[in-house]
Amino acid sequence: MNHPAGLDTAAVDRTGPSSHYSRLIEQARKEHSRICVVAHPCDDVSLGAALQARAQGLFEIVLVGPQARLHSVAAEHGLSLEGVTLIDTPHSHASAERAVEEVLAGRAQLLMKGSLHTDELIQAVLCTQGKGLRTGRRLSHVFIMDVPSYSEPLFVTDGAINIFPDLSTKADIVQNAIDLHHGLGLGTPLVAILSAVEQVTEKIPTTLEAAALCKMADRGQITGGVLDGPLALDNAISPEAARIKGIVSPVAGKAQILVAPDLEAGNMLAKNLTFLSGAQAAGIVMGARVPIILTSRADSAQTRMASCAVASIYAGYLERKVAVEAKHS
């Protein structure tokens, strides 16, 4: 599925069986069953999302948190914990640490945030005492957007983790998004490095970083994608805007991954698409040993399931990749 993207003026039914998210959820159901450990799901939204993902066959779950509170939330909202493994912890910090331990021990292949603060979970993931889930890559967040006017899923990164990323961090952000695109079976992505203009100028430092990232791709420091930048947003997603500006590029007007210059820009871009364009924004954190599912109370049920589906598919991709590498080592 590596056909040209771009804006489509025809309306898209995002709730029917042809929606991007529906296809991802169906794809995840075909994956070998995996275990997702859920850190501190002590409210109705996070607990309900975990149980719904289990009911839809996306993965099995292990719930980590104060057992009495978990049972209380379930009873209050008519949720059943029958057949679900519970691990008792005294508080959210302990829940985050124990959830990470479950992954490290090989008892879970995915990690999902419950009702604790994101920073608390990420701190446990990045533990520097050999107990975390660090890799050689920086963590970054990727929104997988279902935009009514766009012909395929649109990735937006990073709108949640790295506030003011430097060049090396941006290289990891780009590589993480490219890896996810491949992991979902979407082929070689067209990656637009965004700025306010498409010319390189020292007056706007992000244009220099965009040009450097493209050269890093030319030199093999970033692999698996076709990069171009700097590109303004209109030139990245609108073939007509790119044509008018005279930009000749395999990416311009057809971008599949939008790399924002910083967290504020990425977050505002994703929320603009959500609240002004009727898009839905699933999302996961990349760069750790396993994919990390982050959901919001504002997410629709389908968006939460799409986040779970994306993580499940990518976890399967990682397992197969490790098996192939081990076979040839």
N, C-alpha and C positions, 0 to 999 in steps of 0.2 A: 504493500500500500504506500507507494512512493510517488503518487501522482501529484501534479502541481496543485498547490493550495491557492488561496486568494479569496477576496470578498465575493460573496454570492448574494445578489439582491433578492433572490427568492427566499421566502420564509422557510424555516426548517422546523419540523415537528420534533422537539427534543424529548417528548414523553412517550412516543411510540416505539415500536420494536426496531426502527431504523436509526434511532439516536446513537451517538457515539458511546454514551455511557452504557446503554443497553448491550451494545456489542462487547464492551469491555467486561461487563458483569457475566455475560454468557461465556466469554473466553475464560474467565477466572474459574467458573464452575467446572470447566473441563480439566483444570489443573489437578495434579495429585494433591490430596488433602494435606494441609500444613497446619501448624499450631501458631496462633497469635497470642502473645502474652499482653494483657491489657493492664496498664498501670493506673491504679486508683480510680476505677469507674464508679464514683460514688454520687452520681446524679442520674436523673432519668435519661438524659440525652446520651451520655457516654455509655451507660450500661445498656440502654436500648439499642444503640448502634452495634455494639459488640454482639449482643444476642441476635439481632437481625441478620448480621453478616453470617453468623453460625447457621441460622435457620435457612438462609439462602444458599448454603453450601459453599461459601467462599473460603472458609477455614474453620478449624476447631479453635476454641478459646480457653485460656487460663486467666482467671480474674485475680488480681493481686490488690488487696486492700483490707480494711477492717471488716471482718466477716459479719459482725452484727450490723454494721452500717449497710453493707451490700444487701443483706437479707431485708433490712428495713426499707431501702429504696425499692427493691424488687416488689415487696408486698404492697407498698404504697401506690405503685404504678401498674400493678397487675402483671408483673413480669415473672417468668418461671426460671429458676436456677437449676432445675432438675437435670442431672447428668453433666453439669458444668463443674470443672475443677476450680476450687477456691484456695488461695493461699492467704493466710491471715497475716496482716501487718498492722502496727500501731498507728501509723500516720503516713502522709503522702510522701515524705522524703524516703521513708523505709520502703514504701511501695515502688518508687522509682528504682531504687537500688536493687530490690529483689527481682523486679521485672528484667533488669539488665542481666542479673545473675542467671536467670532462666535461659536467656539467649546464649550467654557465654557457655553454659553447661550443655548446649545443644538440644535443650528440651523445647525450644521455640524457634521459629524461623522468621517471625515478624514481631514487631513491637508497635503497640498502639497507645496513644495518649488517652487517659481518662479525664477526670475533672480536676487534676492538679495543674499548676501553671506550667506552661511550655518550658520556661527556663529551668524549672526544677527537674524535668525529665531530661533535657539536653545536658544539664550538669552531670547527671548520672551516666549518660551515654559517653560523655567526654572525660570521665574520670581518668586522671593521669597516674593512678597507682596500679595499673595493670588490670583493673576491674571493669574498664569501660569497653565501648564498642568502636573505638577509634580505628581508622585505617590511615593510609598515607594521604588521603584526600580530605579536604575541608568539607564539612557538612554544608548543604544548601537545600533550599526548598524549591520545589517545582509545582506550579499550578498546572493542572491538565484541564484546560477550559473547553467547555462545550458552548460555542458561540453560534447563535442562530444564523448569522450572516456569513459564517465561515465554513468552508467545505469539508473540514476535517478537524480533529482535535488540535488545539493551539496551546503550546506550552509557554508559560510565562515564568521567568526566574530572574533573580531571587527576591521574593517579596515578603520573606518572613524570618530569615536567619541572619544574614550578613548585612550589617547596617551600611558601612562605607567600605566595600571590598577593594583591596588593592589589586594590582595586576595578576599576581600569582593566585590570589583567591578567585578572581574572575575566571581564570583559566580552569580552575576546578569546578566552578559553577557551570561553565559551558560544557565541560566534559561529563559532569554528572547528568545534565539534561540530555546530552547526546546518548549516553549509555541507556537512559530510561527509554528514549525513543526506540532504540534498537531492541531493548528488552520487551517492549510491548508489541514487537513485530511490525513496527511502522516503517522500517527501512531507514535509509540514510537521510538524516534531516537537513533541511535548509535553515540555517541559523543566522538571524539578524542581530547584530550587536547595535543596540539602540543608543542614539544621542539626540540632540535637538536639531542637528543638521547633518547633511551627508558629506560635507567637506571636512578634511582634517585641518584643524586650526589649534594653535597653542592657547588661544583665548578660551577654548572649551576643552579642558583636560580629558574628558571622557571620549572625545573624538580620537585623541592620541592613543588611549588605551584600546579603543575599538580597532584601530589600525594595527596595533601591536598584537592583539589577539588573532587577527587574520593572518599575520605573518607567522605567528606561532603555529597556526594550523598548517601553513605552507611548509614549515620546517619539521612537521611531525610531532610537535609538542602537544598538540590537541588533535585527536584522531576521530574518524568515524562520521564526520559531518562536513557540510559545505558551508563555509562562513563568509559573510560579507559585513562590512561596517567601516565607518559609522553609517547608519541609516536612520533617518527620521521615521517615526512610526508610520506615517502615511505611505512613504516609499517602501516600507517593509511589507505591508499587507495589501496595498492597492496597486494592481497592475497599471491602472490608468494614471495614478499619481507618479509611478516610476517612469511611465512612458513620457509624460509631460515634462518631467525633470531630465529626461534623456539619460537615465541610469540604465546601463546595460549590465545585467548581472543575473546569474542563475537564482539568486535569492530574492532580489527586489520584487515586491509585489506578490511573492509566493511563500513567504517565511512560514515555517512550521514551529520554530522556537524563537521567542522574543527574549533577548537578554537585556534586562534593564540596567541602567548605570549604577543604581543603588537601591537599597531596600524601599525607601520612600516612593521612588518612581515605580518599582515593580508592584508594590502593594496598591498604590493608587490606580495603576493600569488594570490590575485584576479586578479591583472593586468597581472601577468605571465600567468595565465589561459586564460585571455582574448586575449592577443596579441601574445602568443606563441602557444596556443592550440586551438584558434578559439572559445573560450567560450564566452557566453554572461552573463552579470552580472547585473541582476535586484537587487534592494535593497530598504529596508525601515528601518526607525529608530523605535526601540521598547522601551518600558519602560515608555512612556507617557500615558496619558489617552486615546489617540487615536493613531493609526499608522500614521507615518509621511513619506511621499513619497519624496525621494530625487532622482532627475534625473540629468544626466550630458549631456553636449552638445555632448560628444563623444558617447553617447548611440545610438544604432539603434532604429528605431521606434518601433520594436517589443519588445525590452528591456524596453523602457519607458512604453509601454502598460502592460508589465508583472509586472513592479513595481506597477502600478496602480491596476492591478488585484489582486496581493498579498495583498495590503493594503485593498482593498474592501472585500476580503474573510475574512481577519483577523478581520476587523471591525464587520462583521456579526457574527463571532465566539464570539467576546467579548460581543456583545449584547445578544446573546443566553445564554452565561455563566452567565451574570448578571441577566437575567430573571430567570434562574434556581435557582441561589443563593437566589434571593428575594423570590421565591416560597417556599423555604425550611427554610427560616429564621423565 
